[in-house]
Amino acid sequence: MLVPAPPAGITDLSARLVADGLRAKFGQPVIVENRPGANGALGLRELLRAAPDGYTVMVGTVGTSVIAYAIDAGGRETALAGAQSVPFDPIRDMVGIAGTAEYATAMVVNKAMPVNSVAEFIAYAKARPEKLSFGSTGVGALDYVAAELFMRETGVRMVHVPYRGGPAALNDLMAGAIDVIIEVFPVVMEPIKSGLVKGLAVSTSYRLPSVPDLPTFTELGLPGVTLTGWGGVYGRPGLPEDIREKLGAAIVEVIAQPEIKEKFRLIGFEPTGLGVKEFSALHASEIKRWVAFLTEIGLRK
């Protein structure tokens, strides 16, 4: 199981839950190999070099499998061993097997900021145009896109401060160096629950069980800020349909186990367990959504 992300991150942790479940189900070793770098392209390259027999799969996320392509299709190349590199195509180069889990972003502010709701934050920010700053893990990352959606929906304008990771942005927020982040929920879940930061809203279409008092942006009249990150398992082109279906069904069965669901929720994910058809439809619809939005705001190259 190829993971195009570093060890111990949220993508890696969720992948290992699935790998452990498959190991128990099949009674076979499932080896997780981390291949971080190039926005997921290094992991994809390894997948495309493998035989299309189902013994090598890759974990993908909305960031690596969709948003990175939506920003820079021509700059991300893939190639089979010995073949000429061609621009990455997320429909041609990846075969969806199963969706595993999704995760929200959550809007949080420094606990000293004199606001206690999204409405109060909007009023506070509009009184200080381009004076407040928001942190993200970089242009095109899910937290950056969430902030762009928020600014488009509300008319608020803020200054972007990029970071190497969500925890670094969170640390600066708590220190008062920046004003707000709309960060992936697994990064900010514990600080919200412990009161280290003020949580204002979540970006899912439903309230999160772990922070039931936080409203959704949709409840607050901002449906355009509804988005979730998600993860899933992919195979390479040419994967036989019967093997694809068998793997997909096995992953869905693993995700349905109560103990696996609980482990996902403990790290801030909501398990989904989407089969081949449902996950492939999600993948295709997300490509359309993010290509359109990132073209609209001028980020698609």
N, C-alpha and C positions, 0 to 999 in steps of 0.2 A: 504494500500500500504506500504509494508515493505521496508525500506531504510537501507541497511547495512553499514551506514556511519553516521557521526555526523551531527547535524543540522548546517545549514548555509554554508556547503561546496558545491562544484560544483555538486556532485551527488544529494544532498538533494534539491538544488535549481531547478535543472532540473526536478526532480521527482514531485515537488510541482506544476510546470507549467502543467504537464500532469494531475495531480490530480485535479487541478482547472478546466481544460478543460473537464474532465470526469464528474465532479460534475455538471457543467453547461449543458452538453449534456444529461445526464440521469436524472437530477433533483433529485439526490440522494447524501447523504453525502459520501465523499471519505476521509477516515482518513489516514493520513500519520503517520507511527510509525517508529522512528529511532531505529535500532538495530545494532549499530556499534560494531566492535570487531572481532578478529580472521580472518582477511582478508575476511570478508563477511560470514564466516561460521555461525555466530550467527543468522544473518537474514535468511539464508537458513534453519537452524534448525526450526525456527518459521514457515516458509513456509511449510515444510514437516509435521509439526504437525497439520496444518489446513486441513479442509475438501477440497477435490478436486472439488469444486463447482464454482470456479471463483470469490468468494467473498474475497479471500485473494490472493494477487499477490506480487511479489517482484521486485524491481528495481535492475538490475545487470549492471556491467561494464566489459570492457575487462580485467581490473585488478582483480576484485573479481571473475568473472565467468570463466576466461580463464588463465590468467598469473599465478595467485596463484596456480591453479591446475597444470599448466605446470611445475612449479618449485617443488612442493611438493605434489604429488598426495597421497602418502601413509600417509603423516602427517595430511591431512585434512579429518576429518571423519564426516559423517552425520548419523543420525539415526531417524527413526520414534519413536514416543512415545512408550516406552516399548519394542522396538526392539534393537537388538545388533548393535553397531556402526560398520560401514563398511567404507572403503576408499571412499572418494568423487569421483563421476563420473559425469562430467558436461553434458554428454549426457543422462545418466540414471536419474539423480536427478533433472533436470531442463527442463521445456518445454517452448520454446520460443513463445512469444505472439506478440510482436511488437518491432521494433527498433525505438528509439526516436530521437537521435541526435548523432553527432560525434564531436570530437575536435582534433585539431592538437597539436603537440608540436612545440615550436619555439626555435631556438638557439639564445641565447642572451649573450652578454659580457658586462663587466663593460665599461662605456662610456670613461674611460681614457685609455683603452687598444688600442695600436696603430695598430688596424686592422679595416677595414670597409667592409670586405667581407669574405665569407667562404674560398675562395682561400688564402687570406692573413692570415686568422687564421691558416689554415693548415700549411703554410710555417712557421709561427711564432711558432707553437707548435712543428713542426719537428726539428726546430733549438734548442728546449729546451725539449728533450725527458724526459718524466715522471717528468717534473718540474711544468707543469700547473696542476691545480686541477679543477674537475667538481663536482658540487653538485647534489644530487638527494634525493628523499624521501625514499630511501632504495633499497637494492638489489631486483630486480624483479619488482619494480614499473615502470610505463610507462616511466618516465623521465630517469631512470637508463637504461632501455632497449634501449631507443633512443640513449643515449650516447654510449652504447656498439655497436650498429649498426654503428654509425658514426666512431668509432675507427676501427671497422673491415673493413669498406669501404675505409678508408683513410690511414690506417697504423699509425695514430697518437696514442700515448700512454699517458694517463693522470692518475692522482691520484684521487681516488674516496673519496668524503667527504659526508657521509650520514646525513640527517636532518629529523626532525619529520614532516615536511610539506614543500610544495613548497614555501609559503611565507617566511619561515625562510631562505631557501636557497637563495631566491631572495634578502632578506635584506643583507645577507653576501656578495652576489655578488656586490650589489651597494656599500657596504662598502669596497670592495677590498680584502676581506678575501679569496675568491675563484675567479677563472678566467672565468668560463663559466657554464651555465646550458642549457639543452635542455628540457625546462619545458613545462608542459601542458599550452596551450594557454590562457585559462581563467585566469590563475594566472599572466601572463606577458603581457596581452593585453594592459592594461592602461599604465604600465611603458614604453612599446615600443612606444605607440602613443604620450606620453608626453615627450619622450626623456630622461627619467631617465636611460635607458639602451640602448645599440645598438642592434637592431634586425638584424640578418644576414640571416636567412632562416626559412621556415616552412616545416613541414614534410608531409603535405597533397600532393595529386597528382594535386591539383589546387591551385591557389593563393587565399588567404582569402580576402573577400570583405572589411573587416575592416582595413586591412594593405596591400593594393594592390601593394605597391612597394617592398614588401618582396618576393624574388624568392623562388621557391620550391627547395628542394634538387635535385629532378629529373632534373629540368632545369639546375642545376649546374653540372650535370654529376655524381650525386651520387644517383641513383635510389634505392639502397639498404637501404637508410635511410627513405624511404617512409613508414609511419605508422600513424594511427589515433587511438585515443581513441574513444570509443563509449559506449552508454548506451542503455538499452532496458528494457522491462518488461517481466517477466517470471511467469509461473504458476508451480504448482507441478505436478508430474506424476499422471496420471489418470484423468486429466482435460478433460471433454468431448469435442470432436472436434468442435461441434457446438458453445459451449460457448467460446472456444479458438478463433474461427474465428470471432465471434461477438465482443469480446473484442479487438482483433487485428484490425479489421476494424474501431472500434470506436476510437482507439488511433491514427491510421493513419489519420482519419478525423480531429481529434483535432490538430495534428501536422500541417496539411495543412492550418489551419486558419492563415491569414496574421498577426494578432496581436500576435499569439503564436510564429510564426516564428521570428518576430521582438524581442520578449522577449528572445528567445533563443540566438539570435545573440548579444543582449546587454550584455549577460554574457559570450560571447566567444565561443558559440556552433554554429554548423551548423545543422539545423534540417534535419532529414532524412525521417522519417515516413515510415519505412519498414513493410510490412505485415508479416503474419505468415511464409509463404514460404521463402521470401527473408531474413528475420531475422534469421530463423533457418539455412539457408544455410550459412550466414555470421558467425554465432556462430560455426558451424562445421568446416568451413575453417580456422577460427582463431585458433581453438584448434590445428589443424594440423600444422599451421605455427609456433606457439609459442612453442609447444612441440619440434619441430625439431630444432628451433633456440636455445632454452635454453639448449637442450641436446648438441648441437654443442659447445656452449661456457662453458659447464661444470656446469651449474646451476641446472639442473634437478636432483632431488634426487631419 
